Amino acid sequence: MKLLRFLAFLTALVFSTSPGFAEIGKMGTYAEVEAPPASAQQVTIGFYPLSIYQLDMASNTYYIDTYMWLRWKGDIDPTATLEFTNMVEEWGKQQENLLTEPKILADGSKYQIMRVEGRFVQPFSLSDYPLDKQKLSIMVEDTTNGANTVSYVFDKDSTGIGESMQVPGWTLNGWSSRTLVHDYGTKFGEEETPSTYSAAEFSIDISRPLSFFYWKLLLPLFIVFSAAIAALLIRPQDLDVRTALPAGALLTAIFLQKSYSDSLPDLGYLILMDRIYLVAYALIVGTLIRAILAYRATEGANDKRMKQIVQTDRRILALQLLAFVAAVTVIVSLKA
């Protein structure tokens, strides 16, 4: 009973663990807008990504190769003041206007299309790893003209993703777009400088396939866990063998956890897979303790007592297997 109470306490602790983030000293907000200000020059923006590669969870970055186009009416050329705010490694950026000069369309608007390739930063939320869903976003913002001067509008009719688009190891779930106003909360030390700027966000929605979770992460752990609790099928008198199995399984589980943790950034919170491993650790240690206690109980025991010890081992084995399956089911079902 003490072991069961300990496992219940540990499970409650695992489920209650969640990431905490301090909101101290931050300035600036993003607000979604439905219609541009009447005084602003409207700039229609669209995207057509060609490929995404080198998605790196450890550095929170990815590379994208995409077409982007702008249409506008007015004297302000938005291509001259456009900035990719979440692009990193400016030295590696490739941005090429496909038209030497903006093209004048039949309705009098100006049109420019460009091809952009570069590395973008995307803070990934990994609390649900390996069942996480991510957004790969491109943030565009006007660096000079305030939100009341230039405002973005998405060309949703032409924006999209080609059928050949793939992200290796991930499932594509579609795309989304938002037009925003970025209020920096400061005038950067000069009163005439605007504090709010128009921004646009294009995001590609991806998720990990379930097969990655079940076959590459959960199945190896389940095999190791099964080997550990199989020690309870061995005679209680064989202490060396009964303790060697869970001890070896415990070390193997630690190495398995490290193998997937090495591909992730250092996190200050438990991810979904970590919680499953904590449950496995507790049950494996419980098996080790049971093997020692059962061995001590065999000293001077008669045949009847030995049968009771063996029967108790079988019941504990069944309970541990049931507890592991139930814990995994609850952890997965309660994911954010």
N, C-alpha and C positions, 0 to 999 in steps of 0.2 A: 504493500500500500504506500509506503514511503516513496518507493521508486515511481509509482504512478503519479503521486502528488508532485514530485519533482519535475516529471515530464510535463504535467499540466501547467506548472509555473513557467517552465522554459518556453512552452508553446505560446502562452499568453504574452510573454516578453517579446518573442519573435514577431507576433502579429501586431504588437503595439509600437514596434520600432518604425519610425518614418523619418525622412530627411527633414532637417530644419535649416532654414536660410534666414540670415539676419538682413533686415532692410534698414541699414544705417547709413545716413549721409548720402543717399542717392538723389539725383536731380534729373528731371526730364521724364516725359511720359509720351506714349504713343496712343493716339485715339483714332478709331476707325471712323471714316466719313462716308456718307452715302452720296452726297452731291457736292461738287466743288463750289467755292465762293463765287458769287456773280462777278466780282472784280478781277478774278484770276484768269489768266490765259490757260485754257484747257489743253493738256498734252495727253493724247491717247497713246498708251504703251502696250506692247504685246511681247510674248515670249514663245519660242519653239525650241526646247532643248533637244540636242542631238545625242549626247552621251553623258553619263556620270561615271566616274571611276575614282579609285584610291580613296574610298570612304574609310576614314580612320577614326574609330571611336576614341582611341587613346589621346589624340590631339584635337578632337572635335572639329575635324575639317573634312572637306571633300572637294574634288575637282568637277567642274561642269563645263561643257562646250555647248553653247546655245546661240540661236539667232534672237535678236531683239530689235524691235522697230518702234519708231516714234512718228506720230502725226500731230500737226499743230497749225493753228492760224494765229498770226501775230508777229511782232518784230523780234521777240526773244527767241533765240535759238537754244532749245533745252539740251541739245547734245553737247554744247560747250560747257555747261555747268552741271552735268549729270555725274553722279558718283555712286559706286557700289560700296555701300557702307559696311558690309560684312565680308568684303574681299580682303584677303591677307596676301602677303608676298607680292606687292605691287610690281616688283622687278620681274616676276614671272607672268604677269598679266599680258594677254594678247587681246587687243580690242581694235578692230578694223572696220571703218565705215565702208560699206560695199558700194556706195554712191559717192562720187567725187564731190558733188554738191547736192543739197536736198532737192528732191524732185517735186515739181509743182503738179498737184493732182487736178482733176477736172473741177472739183468744188472749190479750188483756190487754196486748199491746205497744202502744207509742205510735208514731205515724207523722207525719212532716212532709215535705212536698215543697217545693222552692224552685226558682226559675229564676235562673240566674247568668249574667251576661255581663260579660266583662272581657278585659283584655290579660294574657297569660301569657308568661313568659320560658322559653325552651327552648334550651339550648346545642346548636347544631347541629354535627355532625361532617361536614365537607365534603371529607375526603380523597379520596372517590370521586366527587366532582362531575364531570360531570353525571349519573352513574349512582348517585347516593347514595340511601339509604333513611333516612327520619327517623321519629322518634316525637314526636307532639305530646301532651305529658303534662299532667295536672292533678294536683298534689300536695295532699292534704288532711291536716291534722294537728290533734290536740287541743293547744291552747296551755296548758292549765292542769293537766289530770289526767294523771298518769303512765301508762306502759304497763300497769302492774299494776292500774290503776283503770278505764281505758277502753280498749277494744280494738276495732278495725274488722274487719268481715267483709264481703266483697263479695257483693252480690246478683247472682250471675252469670246467674240464670234470667231476670231482667228487664232487666239492663243490655244495651245494644246500640246500633247505629247504624241510622237509618232509610234506606230505599232512596233517598230524595231527597237524602241527604247528599252533598255534593261539595266538593272542594278544587280550585279552578281551577288547571290546570297540573300537577296531580298525580294519581296513581292510588291509590285507597283499597285497602289490603291487609287491612283488618280492625282489630281492637282487642285489647288485652290489659289485664290488671289484676294488681296485686300488693298484698298487705297487708304492711306493714313495721313495724319498730321503729327509731326514730331515736334513736341514742345520741349526745347532743351532746358527751360527754366532759368535761362541766363541770357544776357545780351553780350556775353564774352568781353565785357569790359568797355564796350562802346555803345552808347545809347541809340545810335542810328541803325545798328545791326539788328535784323529781325531775330526773334527767339523761336518762331515756329516755321517749319518748312514742310512742304509736301513730300510724301514718301509713298512708295509702292512696294508691295511684297508679293512675290510669286513663289509658291511652295509646291514641292512634289511630295506626296504622301507615300510612305513605304512602311512595310512591316516585315518581321522575320517569319519565315514559314514554320508551321507547327512541327514539321519533320526535324528541324534543327533542334528543337527543345526535346522532343521525345526520343529520338534515336541517337543524337550526338552528346547530349548532356544527361538526360534522366536515365536512359537505359544503362550506361556504364555505372552510374551510382547505384541503381537498383541491383545490378549484379554483385557489386561489392558488398552492399548491405545484406543481400541474400546469403553470401558466403559467410558473413559475420554471424548471423543468427543461426546458420546451419550448425554452428558449434553446439547448440543445445540438443542436437540429435545424437551426439557422441556420448558415450558412457560418462556419468558424472565423475567416476574415479580418475579418468584420463585428463588431469588438470592441464598438463603441458599443451596438449592438442587443443583443448577447449579454450584456452586463453590465447593461443597463437593465432587462431582464426580471427577473432574480433580485433586483436592488437594489429595484425597485418592489414585488416580491412580499414582500420582507423587511419593508418599511415597512408594507405592507397587513396582514401577519400580526401585526405589533405592535399595530396599531389594533384588529384583530379580538380579540386577547387582552384588550386593555384594555376592550373593550365588554362582555364578560361579567364581567370582574374588578370593574367598577364596581358591579355588583349584589350583590357578596359583601363580607363583612367583611374587614378586614385580617388576613391569616393569616400565621403564622410557618412554614408548611410548604407544600410543593408539593401541589397537588391533581392529580387524574387528568388533567384537560384541560391543565394546565400542562406535564405530562410529555410529552404528545403534541406540544405546541407547541415544546418544547425539541428534540425529534427533528426537527421540520420546520425549525426555525432552522438546525440543524447541516447538514441536507441542502441547504438553499437556499444557505448560505454555501459549501458544497462545490461547488455548481454555479457560483457566482461565481468561485471559485478556479480551477476547471477551465476556464472560459471564458478567463481571463487566461493560464493556462499553455498552452492550445491555440493562442492567438494568437501567443505567443512562439515556439511550435514551428513555425509556418508561415513564419517568416522564412527565406527561401532554400530552402524545401522544394520538392522535385520532385513530379510528379504521384503517384508511388507513395507518397511520404511523406504527401501530402495525404489520400489515400484511407485510410491507416492512422489518421490523426488523426480523420477523420470516423467511421470504424468504432469507434474507442475512445470517441468521444462517444456513439454509440448504445448501446454496452455500459454506459457509466456511467449513462446515462439509465434504462436498464432496471433496473440494479442499485439506483439511488436509488428508483425507483417500488416495487420489490420490498421494499426496506429500510423504506420508509414504511409500507406495508401490513402487513409483518411486525411492526414495532415497535408499531403501533396495536393489532394483534391480541394481542400479548403483554401490553401495558400493561392492556388491558381485561380479559384473562383472569386477570391477577394481582391485580386490585383486591381490596381487603379485603372 
